[in-house]
Amino acid sequence: MSGHKINFIYEIETPLGYLPMGYKHIDVPLIFSEINDKSTFEHECPVIYFGRQGYGSPFKKLQETNDFYSTVDSHVNKRLLGQLSDEEVLNDVNLFVITPTHNQTITEKIHTENISDYFTETTKSYLRTYKNFKIVFVDDKEGGLTYTKKFWENLRKVSKELKLSESQLIFITNTANIKEIYELYLKQYNINSFMKCSTIHFQVYDSPGNCILDYFEKSNSPDDLVDYDGVKYSIPYDSELNIKRSKYYLCMNRNSERMHRTYLVRDLIKNGMFDKGLISLFKSPRVDNECKTNKELNEFIGKTYPFTIDYEDAEFVAHLHNFFNTKESWMDTYFSVVNETTNSNKHIFITEKSIRPMIYFHPFIIHGDYGILQKIKDLGFKTFPEFFDESYDTIQDQDERRNFIVNEVKKLCDKPISEIHQLYQSVIPKLIHNRELLIDMASNNKKFKMFYEQVS
């Protein structure tokens, strides 16, 4: 790739490698104390929790390295701040990258903490002096979060303190409309832009395509199961797409604590569609409590759930890395009713839930954030107006959007299933396109290319 050389800059080197950015320097003695017990670390570069946790060790070791570092930093140079050459200081793109470990978000930390505490005075001096030194926050774990005034003010405070140019402070997230959210904040408070916000669809660009390729490399026939981190999974071959199915739709819901999912399942059942499809809905205390005061929810959900398609253990399902399971339920249904992580009208977050139907050759309708379908189209994926009236994506009211989606599913479920089979056959080229696009994104390292464009 042509252009400037990118360096990930670290402040401290430990006996096990560079220490990732994202900790407070008052904790350095604790870090070294724990690192001295080398038996507790499995990887060359120690991975620590971002800041104190308030229980046990403040730097509890994870069992895997951070996803972002492990897939991006192989394409960049790693440098200790004090060991940069004059040429690197003056000419390279030098990045202090702060990114979360598993199940954490940088966004939450920016909301609540003083970001300056995470940089030494030496680092601050470089940032003030050289405009090619930049701070990059990468929130690759979550998206669709609430970005408050305090969140933006904390970032603005760091920009002012370090006298950063607009291009020196960068926030990268899964949230698909982060630029619009940032611009709305600037307009609301009459503030000039002081940083750069951008989106990288981490859930889309890497893991799905790589795992599809991995599957076909390891499998010898359509009946094979492939091991992925100790879990067996399978995906269909193109040659299986003419198979007739017994059900209309698939609707998977691991986390029923997100009540918009439970309400959609309730409405599918209420409209007589339970037996028309395959629905999973795991048990949860929140649903149980809601059923005590909501008679309708109790009638259609509380008295009959949990619903199981394949696995009964929610934690086991999570261990499948959410993208993959066995293909049987997909091959017995014609389309997916996707219950996304959020159904907001303020932010847009594309997760593996919307990507999984593309892996398994399913048309899809998405009960998710207002405008999510358009963002998916913008990425180059094909959608399915042959199946659904896709104007649901333009409905801002959440209840109205859900009702519209339920009615669209019911229209299909009221047709003979032989007609749905013919409709499915007509969109096979689109289904193949979507999966091939996932593979292309992974093969061409779309994630790193997007990162490179946004920081250089």
C-alpha positions in Angstrom: 0.0 0.0 0.0 1.4 3.4 -1.0 1.5 6.4 1.2 3.0 7.3 4.6 4.4 4.6 6.9 2.2 4.1 10.0 3.7 3.5 13.4 1.9 2.4 16.5 3.7 4.2 19.3 4.0 2.8 22.8 5.2 4.5 25.9 6.5 1.6 27.9 8.2 -1.7 27.1 7.8 -4.6 29.5 9.7 -7.9 29.7 6.9 -9.4 27.6 6.7 -6.7 24.9 5.2 -3.3 24.4 2.4 -2.3 26.8 -0.7 -1.3 25.0 -2.0 2.2 25.5 -5.0 2.7 27.7 -4.0 2.7 31.4 -3.3 5.2 34.0 0.4 5.7 34.8 -0.2 5.5 38.6 -0.9 1.8 37.9 2.4 1.1 36.2 4.0 -0.5 39.3 1.0 -2.8 39.6 1.4 -3.8 36.0 5.0 -4.7 36.4 4.3 -6.5 39.6 1.8 -8.7 37.8 4.0 -9.1 34.7 6.9 -10.4 36.8 4.8 -13.5 37.3 5.2 -14.5 33.7 3.3 -17.7 34.2 0.1 -15.6 34.2 0.6 -14.4 30.7 0.1 -16.4 27.5 0.9 -13.9 24.8 4.0 -11.9 23.8 2.3 -8.6 24.3 0.3 -8.4 27.6 -3.3 -7.4 27.2 -4.8 -5.6 30.1 -8.1 -4.2 31.1 -8.6 -0.5 30.3 -8.2 1.1 33.7 -9.1 -0.1 37.2 -12.0 -2.5 37.6 -12.6 -2.1 41.3 -12.2 -5.7 42.1 -9.3 -8.1 42.4 -6.3 -7.3 40.2 -6.8 -4.1 38.2 -5.1 -5.8 35.2 -6.8 -9.2 35.0 -5.4 -11.1 32.1 -7.7 -12.0 29.2 -7.6 -15.3 27.4 -7.3 -13.8 24.0 -5.5 -10.7 22.6 -7.5 -7.7 21.5 -9.1 -8.3 18.2 -8.1 -4.9 16.7 -4.4 -5.2 17.6 -4.2 -8.8 16.4 -5.6 -8.1 13.0 -4.4 -4.5 12.3 -1.0 -4.1 13.9 0.6 -6.8 11.7 0.4 -4.1 8.9 2.0 -1.3 10.9 5.3 -0.8 12.6 5.6 -0.9 16.4 7.8 1.7 18.0 8.7 2.8 21.5 8.4 6.6 21.8 12.0 7.1 22.9 13.4 5.0 20.1 11.9 6.8 17.1 14.5 8.0 14.6 14.4 11.7 13.5 13.0 10.7 10.1 10.1 8.7 11.8 9.4 11.6 14.1 9.2 14.1 11.2 7.7 12.1 8.4 5.7 9.0 9.6 2.1 8.8 10.8 2.7 8.1 14.5 -0.4 6.9 16.3 -1.2 6.5 20.0 -4.0 3.9 19.6 -6.3 3.3 22.6 -8.7 0.4 22.0 -10.7 -1.8 24.4 -10.2 -5.4 25.4 -13.1 -7.9 25.3 -16.5 -6.7 26.6 -15.3 -3.2 27.1 -15.9 0.1 25.3 -13.7 3.1 25.0 -16.8 5.2 24.7 -17.8 4.5 28.2 -14.3 5.5 29.5 -14.4 8.8 27.5 -17.8 9.5 29.0 -16.5 9.2 32.6 -12.8 9.8 32.8 -10.1 12.4 32.3 -8.5 11.2 29.0 -5.3 13.2 29.7 -4.5 10.8 32.6 -3.6 8.2 30.0 -0.6 10.1 28.5 2.8 10.9 29.9 4.1 14.5 29.8 6.6 13.3 27.1 3.8 12.1 24.9 1.8 15.3 25.4 4.9 17.2 24.3 5.2 15.2 21.1 1.5 15.7 20.4 1.8 19.5 20.9 4.9 19.7 18.7 4.3 17.4 15.8 1.0 17.3 13.9 1.8 13.9 12.5 1.5 12.4 16.0 -2.2 11.5 16.6 -4.4 10.0 19.3 -6.8 7.4 17.9 -9.6 5.9 20.0 -10.9 2.7 18.4 -14.2 1.3 19.8 -14.3 -1.9 17.8 -16.4 -3.8 20.3 -19.7 -1.9 20.5 -21.7 0.6 18.5 -25.0 2.3 18.7 -24.1 3.9 22.0 -25.5 7.1 23.5 -23.0 9.9 22.9 -23.7 12.6 25.5 -22.6 16.2 25.7 -20.1 15.1 28.3 -18.6 12.6 26.0 -17.8 15.2 23.4 -16.7 17.8 26.0 -14.2 15.4 27.4 -12.7 14.9 24.0 -12.8 18.6 23.3 -11.0 19.2 26.6 -8.1 17.0 25.5 -7.9 18.7 22.2 -7.6 22.1 23.9 -5.1 21.0 26.5 -2.8 19.4 23.9 -3.4 22.1 21.3 -4.3 19.4 18.8 -5.3 20.0 15.2 -8.6 18.6 13.9 -6.7 15.7 12.3 -4.8 14.7 15.4 -7.7 13.5 17.5 -9.6 10.6 15.9 -12.5 8.5 17.1 -13.3 5.3 15.2 -16.4 3.3 16.0 -18.9 0.7 14.7 -21.7 3.3 15.0 -22.6 3.8 11.4 -23.9 7.4 11.7 -21.2 8.8 14.1 -20.3 11.6 11.8 -23.9 12.8 11.8 -24.1 12.6 15.6 -20.9 14.6 15.9 -22.0 17.2 13.5 -25.3 17.6 15.3 -23.4 18.2 18.6 -21.3 20.9 16.9 -24.4 22.6 15.4 -26.4 22.4 18.6 -23.6 24.1 20.7 -22.2 26.3 17.9 -18.8 24.7 18.1 -16.1 24.4 15.4 -15.0 20.9 14.6 -12.0 19.9 16.7 -11.6 16.2 15.8 -12.3 13.5 13.2 -15.1 10.9 13.7 -15.4 7.9 11.4 -17.0 4.5 11.0 -15.3 1.1 10.4 -17.8 -1.7 10.3 -15.6 -4.1 12.4 -18.5 -6.7 12.6 -18.6 -6.8 8.8 -15.2 -6.5 7.3 -13.1 -9.3 8.8 -14.4 -12.4 10.7 -17.3 -13.4 8.5 -15.4 -13.6 5.3 -12.3 -15.2 6.9 -14.4 -17.9 8.6 -16.3 -18.7 5.3 -12.9 -19.2 3.6 -11.7 -21.2 6.5 -14.7 -23.5 6.3 -14.4 -24.3 2.7 -10.6 -24.9 3.1 -11.3 -27.5 5.8 -14.5 -29.1 4.6 -14.7 -31.8 1.9 -18.4 -32.1 1.5 -21.7 -30.2 2.3 -22.2 -32.5 5.3 -18.9 -31.6 7.1 -18.7 -29.8 10.4 -15.7 -27.6 11.0 -14.1 -26.8 14.4 -13.9 -23.1 15.3 -12.4 -22.5 18.8 -13.7 -25.8 20.0 -17.2 -25.4 18.5 -18.5 -27.2 15.4 -20.2 -25.2 12.7 -21.4 -25.6 9.1 -22.5 -23.4 6.3 -24.3 -24.3 3.1 -22.8 -24.7 -0.4 -24.2 -23.0 -3.4 -25.4 -26.4 -4.7 -27.8 -26.7 -1.8 -29.9 -23.7 -2.6 -32.6 -25.6 -4.5 -33.6 -27.6 -1.4 -37.2 -27.2 -0.4 -37.8 -26.1 3.2 -40.6 -26.8 5.6 -40.7 -23.4 7.4 -41.0 -19.8 6.2 -38.7 -17.8 8.5 -35.9 -18.0 11.1 -35.8 -15.6 14.1 -32.9 -16.1 16.5 -32.8 -14.3 19.9 -30.2 -15.2 22.4 -30.5 -12.1 24.6 -34.2 -11.7 25.5 -33.2 -9.0 28.0 -33.4 -6.6 25.1 -37.1 -6.1 25.3 -37.7 -5.0 21.7 -36.7 -8.5 20.6 -39.2 -10.1 23.0 -42.0 -7.7 21.8 -41.3 -8.7 18.2 -41.5 -12.4 19.1 -44.8 -11.7 21.0 -46.3 -10.0 18.0 -45.2 -12.9 15.6 -47.0 -15.3 18.0 -50.0 -13.0 18.5 -50.5 -13.0 14.7 -50.4 -16.7 14.4 -47.0 -17.1 13.0 -45.2 -19.2 15.6 -45.6 -22.5 13.7 -44.7 -20.9 10.4 -41.1 -20.3 11.4 -38.3 -21.2 13.8 -38.0 -18.9 16.8 -35.5 -19.0 19.7 -35.9 -16.9 22.8 -33.8 -17.7 25.9 -35.1 -17.3 29.5 -34.3 -14.0 31.2 -35.2 -12.4 34.6 -36.3 -9.2 32.9 -38.8 -10.9 30.7 -40.1 -12.9 33.7 -40.6 -9.6 35.6 -42.3 -7.9 32.7 -44.7 -10.8 32.4 -45.9 -10.2 36.0 -47.4 -6.9 35.0 -48.1 -7.3 31.3 -50.9 -9.7 30.7 -50.5 -9.8 26.9 -46.8 -10.5 27.2 -47.4 -13.2 29.8 -50.1 -14.8 27.6 -47.9 -15.0 24.4 -44.4 -15.3 26.0 -44.4 -15.9 29.7 -46.5 -19.1 29.7 -44.7 -20.7 26.8 -41.1 -19.6 26.5 -38.1 -20.3 26.4 -38.1 -21.3 22.7 -35.2 -23.4 21.4 -34.0 -24.0 17.8 -30.7 -25.8 18.3 -28.9 -25.0 21.6 -30.3 -24.5 25.1 -27.2 -22.9 26.6 -27.0 -19.2 25.9 -23.3 -19.1 26.9 -22.5 -21.9 24.5 -24.3 -19.9 21.7 -22.2 -16.9 22.6 -19.1 -19.0 22.3 -20.0 -19.6 18.6 -18.8 -16.0 18.1 -22.4 -15.2 17.1 -21.7 -15.4 13.3 -21.9 -19.2 13.0 -23.8 -22.3 14.1 -24.9 -25.4 12.2 -26.7 -24.9 9.0 -29.8 -27.1 9.5 -32.2 -24.3 10.8 -31.1 -22.1 7.9 -31.7 -24.8 5.3 -35.2 -25.5 6.7 -36.3 -21.8 6.3 -36.5 -19.3 3.5 -35.8 -15.9 5.1 -34.6 -14.3 8.3 -36.4 -12.0 10.7 -33.4 -10.3 12.3 -33.8 -8.9 15.8 -30.8 -6.5 16.0 -29.0 -5.4 19.2 -30.8 -2.0 19.2 -33.8 -0.5 17.6 -33.0 3.2 18.1 -33.9 6.2 16.0 -30.8 8.1 17.0 -27.9 5.7 16.2 -27.2 2.9 13.8 -25.2 -0.2 14.7 -24.7 -3.1 12.3 -23.9 -6.3 14.1 -23.3 -9.9 13.2 -27.0 -10.5 13.5 -27.6 -8.7 10.2 -24.5 -10.3 8.6 -25.3 -13.9 9.5 -28.2 -14.3 7.0 -25.7 -13.3 4.3 -23.4 -16.2 5.3 -26.3 -18.6 5.2 -27.9 -17.5 2.0 -31.0 -15.9 3.5 -33.0 -12.9 2.4 -33.7 -10.7 5.5 -35.9 -8.1 7.1 -34.3 -6.2 10.0 -36.0 -5.1 13.3 -33.2 -2.7 14.1 -32.2 0.9 14.1 -33.9 3.5 12.0 -31.9 3.7 8.7 -29.9 0.5 9.2 -31.0 -1.1 5.9 -29.8 1.9 3.9 -26.4 1.7 5.6 -26.2 -2.0 4.6 -27.0 -1.0 1.0 -24.3 1.6 1.1 -21.7 -1.1 1.9 -22.7 -2.8 -1.3 -24.9 -5.6 -0.1 -28.1 -6.5 -1.9 -31.5 -6.3 -0.1 -34.8 -7.9 -0.9 -37.7 -5.7 -2.0 -39.0 -8.8 -3.8 -39.8 -10.2 -0.3 -40.5 -7.1 1.8 -41.7 -3.5 1.5 -38.4 -1.9 2.7 -40.0 1.4 3.6 -40.0 0.1 7.2 -36.4 1.4 7.3 -37.7 5.0 7.0 -40.2 4.7 9.9 -38.8 6.6 13.0 -41.4 5.5 15.6 -40.2 2.2 17.1 -43.6 0.6 17.7 -44.8 1.6 14.2 -41.7 0.2 12.7 -42.1 -3.1 14.5 -45.8 -3.4 13.5 -44.9 -2.8 9.9 -42.2 -5.5 10.0 -44.7 -8.0 11.6 -47.2 -7.3 8.9 -44.6 -7.8 6.1 -43.7 -11.2 7.6 -47.4 -12.1 7.9 -48.0 -11.3 4.2 -45.4 -13.9 3.3 -46.5 -16.4 5.8 -50.1 -16.2 4.4 -48.8 -17.3 0.9 -48.4 -20.9 -0.1 -44.9 -22.0 0.9 -44.4 -23.2 -2.7 -44.7 -19.6 -3.8 -42.0 -18.6 -1.3 -39.8 -21.3 -2.7 -40.1 -19.8 -6.2 -39.5 -16.3 -4.8 -36.4 -17.6 -3.0 -35.1 -19.1 -6.3 -35.5 -15.7 -8.0 -33.1 -14.0 -5.6 -30.3 -16.6 -5.5 -27.9 -14.3 -7.5 -28.3 -11.7 -4.8 -27.7 -14.2 -2.0 -24.5 -15.4 -3.7 -23.4 -11.7 -4.2 -23.7 -11.0 -0.5 -21.6 -13.9 0.6 -19.0 -13.2 -2.0 -18.8 -9.6 -0.9 -18.1 -10.7 2.7 -15.3 -12.9 1.4 -13.9 -10.1 -0.8 -13.9 -7.7 2.2 -11.8 -10.1 4.2 -9.5 -11.2 1.4 -8.7 -7.6 0.5 -8.3 -6.5 4.1 -11.0 -3.9 4.0 -10.7 -3.2 7.7 -7.1 -2.1 7.5 -7.6 -0.2 4.3 -10.4 1.8 6.0 -8.2 2.3 9.1 -5.3 3.5 6.9 -7.5 6.0 5.0 -8.9 7.5 8.2 -5.7 8.0 10.1 -3.2 9.0 7.4 
